[in-house]
Amino acid sequence: MSIQDATPAPTFAERFPRLAKDVKQLQVREGEEPWTTKEVKALALGLIAESERLEIELEAADADLAELLRNSGEGAGDDQADSGSSALEREQELTFVNNTRDLLEQNRSALARIADGTYGTCEVCGGPIGKARLEAFPRAAMCVRCKQLAERR
C-alpha cells in the first residue's frame, strides 16, 4: 500500500473550494460563451479519473521496467538478435513510462490551474486558450498560436 492510499482523497469541494467564484473569471475567446461551473467540473472530474488511471498504469509499468532491467544481465549466452530484442523491449517500456509520467504531470498541472482560477489562460501569452480547445484537450496549457510557435522551435 502506498502513502497515497493511506490518506483519503480530498472531496471535489475540498479540492476546488472557489470553483463557483473562479469560473466567472476564466478567460474565453471572443465569440465563446463563458465557462459554467458544470462545464469546468466535468473537465476536472475527467482529468481526475484519467490521473487515477495513469497512476495505476505508471505503477505497473514501473514494475515491468524494473523487472526488465533486473533481467537485462541474464542470458550472457544470448545471440545478438535476443540481446537486441531485449534492448528494444526495455526502450519501449522506458518510453511508455516517460510518456505516462508526462501525461500525468500535464493532468496535475491542469487540475492545479482549475484550483487556482487560471484554467483557460495561456501560460505563454496570457490570452485565452479557448473553450473548444480545452474541451477537446483539457490539459492544454497554451493557446493554439503559442503551441504552434513552441513546436517550431
C-alpha positions in Angstrom: 0.0 0.0 0.0 1.4 3.4 -0.9 1.4 6.5 1.2 -1.3 8.0 -1.1 -3.6 5.1 -0.3 -3.2 5.8 3.5 -4.9 9.2 3.3 -8.4 9.7 1.9 -8.5 11.7 -1.3 -10.0 15.2 -0.8 -13.5 15.7 -1.9 -14.2 17.7 -5.0 -15.4 20.7 -2.9 -12.2 20.5 -0.8 -10.0 20.3 -3.9 -11.8 23.2 -5.7 -13.3 25.4 -2.9 -13.6 28.5 -5.0 -14.7 27.0 -8.3 -18.1 28.6 -8.4 -16.4 32.0 -7.9 -13.4 31.4 -10.1 -15.3 30.1 -13.0 -16.7 33.5 -13.6 -13.2 34.9 -14.1 -11.9 32.2 -16.5 -11.0 33.6 -19.9 -12.7 32.6 -23.1 -12.0 33.5 -26.7 -14.1 36.1 -28.5 -17.4 34.7 -29.6 -17.4 31.9 -27.0 -19.9 31.5 -24.1 -18.5 32.0 -20.6 -17.5 28.9 -18.7 -20.1 27.4 -16.4 -19.3 25.6 -13.2 -20.9 22.4 -14.6 -18.5 22.5 -17.6 -15.4 23.0 -15.6 -16.4 20.5 -13.0 -17.0 17.9 -15.8 -13.5 18.6 -17.2 -11.9 18.4 -13.7 -13.6 15.1 -13.0 -12.4 13.7 -16.3 -8.8 14.9 -15.5 -9.1 13.3 -12.0 -10.3 10.0 -13.4 -7.6 10.0 -16.1 -4.9 10.8 -13.5 -6.1 7.9 -11.3 -5.9 5.6 -14.3 -2.4 6.9 -15.3 -1.1 6.4 -11.8 -2.2 2.7 -11.9 -0.6 2.3 -15.3 2.5 4.0 -14.2 2.9 1.8 -11.1 2.5 -1.3 -13.3 4.9 0.0 -16.0 7.5 0.9 -13.4 7.3 -2.6 -12.0 7.6 -4.1 -15.5 10.6 -1.8 -16.3 12.3 -2.7 -13.0 11.9 -6.4 -13.9 13.3 -5.9 -17.4 16.3 -4.0 -16.0 16.8 -6.7 -13.4 16.9 -9.4 -16.0 19.0 -7.4 -18.5 22.2 -9.0 -17.2 21.0 -12.6 -17.7 21.4 -14.6 -20.8 25.1 -13.9 -21.4 24.9 -16.6 -24.0 22.1 -15.0 -25.9 22.8 -14.3 -29.5 22.8 -10.7 -30.9 19.2 -10.9 -32.0 18.0 -11.9 -28.5 20.1 -9.2 -27.0 18.8 -6.6 -29.5 15.2 -7.7 -28.8 15.7 -7.3 -25.1 17.1 -3.8 -25.5 14.2 -2.8 -27.8 11.7 -4.1 -25.2 13.4 -2.1 -22.4 13.5 1.0 -24.6 9.8 0.7 -25.4 8.9 0.2 -21.8 11.0 3.2 -20.8 9.3 5.3 -23.5 5.9 4.2 -22.2 6.8 5.1 -18.6 8.2 8.5 -19.6 5.1 9.3 -21.7 2.8 8.2 -18.9 4.6 10.4 -16.4 4.4 13.4 -18.8 0.6 12.9 -19.3 0.1 12.6 -15.5 2.1 15.8 -14.9 0.0 17.6 -17.6 -3.2 16.5 -15.9 -1.9 17.6 -12.4 -0.9 20.9 -13.9 -4.4 21.4 -15.5 -6.1 20.5 -12.2 -3.8 23.0 -10.4 -4.8 25.7 -12.9 -8.5 24.9 -12.2 -7.9 25.1 -8.5 -6.1 28.4 -8.6 -8.5 30.0 -11.1 -6.1 30.3 -14.1 -7.5 27.5 -16.2 -8.0 28.6 -19.8 -5.2 31.2 -19.7 -2.3 30.5 -22.0 0.9 30.1 -19.9 3.0 31.9 -22.6 1.0 34.9 -23.8 -1.6 35.2 -21.0 -4.5 35.1 -23.5 -7.4 32.7 -23.6 -6.7 29.1 -24.7 -10.3 28.7 -25.9 -13.2 26.5 -24.7 -13.3 24.3 -27.8 -9.6 23.5 -27.5 -9.9 22.8 -23.8 -13.0 20.6 -24.3 -11.0 18.6 -26.9 -7.7 18.6 -24.9 -8.4 19.6 -21.3 -4.6 19.5 -20.4 -3.8 22.3 -22.9 -1.6 25.0 -21.2 -1.1 27.1 -24.4 -3.3 28.7 -27.0 -3.0 27.2 -30.5 -0.8 30.1 -31.7 1.8 29.7 -28.9 1.7 25.9 -29.1 2.5 26.1 -32.9 5.4 28.5 -32.2 6.7 26.2 -29.5 6.6 23.2 -31.8 8.5 25.1 -34.5 11.5 25.6 -32.1 
